[in-house]
Amino acid sequence: MKIAIQGTIGSFHEIATRNYFHEDVELLPCETFEELTESLAEHKAEYGCLAIENSLVGSILRNYTLLLKNPVKVIGEEYLRIRQNLLALPGQAIADIREVHSHPMAIEQCKEFFKKHPHIKLINSIDTALSAKEIAEDRIEGRGAIGSALAAEIYGLENIAASIETNKENYTRFLILSHQNNGKLQHENPDKASICFSLPHQTGSLSKILSVIAFYDINLSKIESSPIMGELWRYTFYVDVMFDSYERYRQCLTAIEPLTVDLEILGEYKFGASSMEGLHKL
């Protein structure tokens, strides 16, 4: 089973992937989210693991667009407690570190820690684990990386400051993807769905949709909007809903479809509740 992930071996994407599949998998590291979804579209991997939102920083809106642009579907989700650590070569201390490289989201999550160490310059990179790997391979003294404990273990680095994230309730939600024609892991009894649609230019058009969803006793757990390129003041709405009755959920979709433009189901799956129980330590 080959799984496409964004980032290098040792990244949080790898941890989320292994937590979800609970078995040995072959990983296909991708530099960008675009490369990840394209690898699924081109059947280079069977599944993918894609970060979609963080409890502190918010949603990665461009990744919603990738779900629409590529022939992929959401088949699951994984919530991962993110513990950020300051990694460096063994024997280094915080006083020795002149600069720290990491993904911008990781840096943002640790801003308060680095305010206490103003001598350290923060530099954006494309991936947390890649930043750790570069330090290890090139034996770079005076440089640190923000990353996972797994990355420290894989690349032989020392964790010189553990759990440096500002908020300890720091979770990232990952979507598990497959090609839209792959039904191997489709759940028989889904209780959550991701849908998207745009709306006509009519007064109260969004309010009508929300009223219908409430009427069918569907829990709207998330709503995001993104501008439609080339169409002034028009937006695509991305909505997550949770439900106890699949039949009522489908009735709800039938009811709102005439009120929307280009209604699309991005995926139907099981809520990733088990991954919110704080069991994952890496």
C-alpha positions, -999 to +999 in steps of 0.1 A: +000+000+000+016+032-012+006+065+006+015+099-007+024+124+020+035+160+019+070+163+034+100+142+042+102+110+062+097+119+098+071+146+091+038+149+109+021+137+077+040+104+082+028+101+118-008+108+109-006+083+081+007+055+102-018+063+130-047+060+105-037+029+086-023+010+116+001-011+095+033-009+076+029+013+045+052+025+017+054+063+017+057+085-013+071+118+000+060+149-020+075+184-018+041+201-022+004+196-016+000+200-054+024+171-060+006+150-035-029+153-051-014+149-086+003+116-076-032+103-067-047+116-099-019+098-119-022+066-098+013+069-085-001+061-050-032+044-038-039+069-010-028+102+003-027+121+036-033+158+033-033+184+061-064+206+059-066+226+091-048+233+124-066+242+156-044+273+162-036+286+127-068+276+108-076+261+075-052+256+045-076+270+020-056+262-011-059+225-002-097+227-005-091+239-041-069+209-048-097+186-038-118+201-065-091+203-092-081+167-090-100+134-093-097+125-056-122+119-028-120+120+010-123+086+026-113+094+062-097+118+086-071+118+113-066+143+141-030+145+154-019+162+185+011+183+173+041+185+197+067+207+182+103+203+194+135+222+188+160+198+172+197+202+167+230+183+164+239+164+196+258+185+220+243+218+209+225+241+234+199+267+228+226+294+233+245+278+204+216+281+179+217+311+156+189+303+133+160+278+131+144+265+099+109+251+096+076+251+078+058+285+083+029+269+101+053+252+126+071+285+132+038+303+138+028+277+164+060+283+184+062+321+182+060+326+220+089+303+227+112+321+204+103+355+218+123+343+248+153+336+226+156+368+204+191+358+193+175+331+171+165+340+135+135+321+122+136+310+086+108+295+066+113+262+048+090+238+029+089+211+055+097+204+092+113+170+087+134+182+057+148+210+079+159+183+104+173+161+076+195+189+062+210+196+096+219+159+101+232+153+066+254+184+064+263+184+101+253+221+104+262+235+138+244+266+150+212+257+132+180+242+147+148+228+132+113+226+146+099+191+141+086+159+155+103+135+180+101+110+152+123+132+130+148+135+158+150+098+161+153+091+124+180+117+117+200+113+150+193+148+163+189+159+199+157+173+212+170+203+230+136+218+239+105+196+239+069+207+233+076+243+224+042+250+208+024+279+223-009+262+229-008+226+241-042+219+225-025+220+192-042+196+167-039+192+130-067+176+110-055+154+081-078+142+053-072+106+040-076+107+002-079+082-026-085+084-064-122+089-070-125+055-087-109+036-057-135+022-034-114-001-013-116+019+019-151+034+014-169+032+048-202+013+048-217+035+076-203+071+072-213+097+098-195+127+083-192+143+049-174+171+031-194+189+004-189+221-016-211+244-036-215+279-048-246+301-046-266+323-069-266+361-064-298+362-044-306+377-010-305+352+018-292+323-004-267+311+023-293+315+050-317+292+032-290+265+029-283+267+066-320+265+075-325+234+054-294+217+071-308+226+105-343+213+096-328+178+088-310+178+121-276+177+104-247+191+124-228+217+104-193+213+119-173+235+096-179+261+068-152+279+048-155+301+017-130+307-010-132+332-039-139+317-074-112+329-097-124+351-125-159+356-110-160+388-090-176+384-055-186+348-060-174+321-036-172+284-032-184+272+002-167+241+017-189+225+044-184+196+068-215+180+082-220+152+107-251+131+110-267+101+128-289+091+099-273+086+065-308+087+049-317+121+064-283+134+053-290+123+017-325+138+019-308+171+030-286+171+000-316+165-023-333+195-006-304+219-009-292+210-044-318+232-062-307+261-041-270+257-049-247+259-080-224+229-087-231+210-055-204+183-051-197+156-025-159+156-017-162+126+005-183+106+030-164+089+058-162+082+096-155+110+120-119+106+133-130+106+170-105+080+182-076+102+171-088+130+194-082+110+226-046+121+231-032+086+224-005+096+199+027+107+216+050+114+187 
